[in-house]
Amino acid sequence: MTIDRATREDLETILQLQYLAYQSEAELFGTKDIPPLKQTLDEVVREYEEGIILRMTDEQNRIIGSVRAKEQDGTVYIGKLMVHPEYRRRGLGSALLTEIERWYSGKRYELFTSTRSVDNIRLYRKMGYTPFRQEAVTDELVFVYLEKC
């Protein structure tokens, strides 16, 4: 597996991976009405222009993982950490998270996930992140914010 910076030409493929990877998150809520499944290519392009998007490719050069980040006021906001469902549980999410931290070495990192995403929370805690607040979006959706300093 290789991790490097995504190109503009990769963004559509990364968005398609996002639609696939976030199906499991949607299942936690019994609805496909979650932001990652409604994001547009224009929005991904804007994130690409404002920060860094990394891609993970396999031996056949297929994109099987990705993560995004941008820095603002000394904090790096990490989001859309995803791995193709067929490649999960192999440490690839940890590798992507480690690599995006290298791109922004020595900063404070922040990310969030749903409180229902126990696997995500377990991964983030294992990687040194600690919860610092929760925010209810709806009765069903509560985000937990985690940081690493």
Residue pairs with C-beta under 8 A, 6 or more apart in sequence:
1 56
1 57
1 58
1 59
1 64
1 65
1 92
1 95
2 56
2 57
3 54
3 55
3 56
3 65
3 95
3 96
3 99
4 54
4 55
4 57
5 52
5 53
5 54
5 55
6 14
6 48
6 53
6 54
6 55
6 63
6 66
8 45
8 48
10 53
10 55
10 63
11 41
11 44
11 45
11 48
11 53
12 41
13 63
14 44
14 53
14 55
14 63
14 66
15 39
15 41
15 44
17 63
17 64
17 65
17 66
17 82
17 84
18 36
18 37
18 39
18 44
18 66
18 80
18 82
19 36
19 37
20 84
20 85
21 82
21 83
21 84
21 85
22 34
22 36
22 37
22 82
23 32
23 37
23 85
24 85
25 34
25 36
25 114
25 117
26 32
26 33
26 34
26 37
28 114
28 116
28 117
29 114
29 116
29 140
29 141
36 80
44 53
47 53
47 68
47 70
47 80
50 70
51 68
51 69
51 70
51 71
52 68
52 69
52 70
52 100
52 103
52 104
53 66
53 67
53 68
54 66
54 67
54 68
54 96
54 99
54 100
54 103
55 63
55 65
55 66
56 63
56 64
56 65
56 66
56 83
56 92
56 95
56 96
57 63
57 64
58 64
58 87
64 83
64 84
64 86
64 87
64 92
65 82
65 83
65 84
65 87
65 92
65 93
65 96
66 80
66 81
66 82
66 96
67 78
67 79
67 80
67 81
67 82
67 96
67 97
67 99
67 100
68 78
68 79
68 80
68 100
69 76
69 77
69 78
69 79
69 100
69 103
69 104
70 76
70 77
71 77
71 104
71 107
74 107
74 108
75 107
75 108
75 109
75 110
76 100
76 101
76 104
76 107
76 108
76 109
76 110
77 110
77 111
78 97
78 100
78 109
78 110
78 111
79 111
79 112
81 93
81 96
81 97
81 111
81 120
83 92
83 93
83 96
93 123
94 123
94 126
94 127
97 123
97 124
97 127
98 127
101 109
101 148
108 147
108 148
108 149
109 129
109 147
109 148
109 149
110 145
110 146
110 147
110 148
111 124
111 129
111 145
111 146
112 135
112 143
112 144
112 145
112 146
113 120
113 121
113 124
113 143
113 144
113 146
114 120
114 141
114 142
114 143
114 144
115 121
115 134
115 142
115 143
115 144
121 131
121 144
121 146
124 146
125 146
127 148
128 148
129 146
129 147
129 148
130 146
130 147
130 148
131 144
131 145
131 146
132 145
132 146
132 147
133 144
133 145
134 142
134 143
134 144
134 145
135 142
135 143
135 145
136 142
137 143
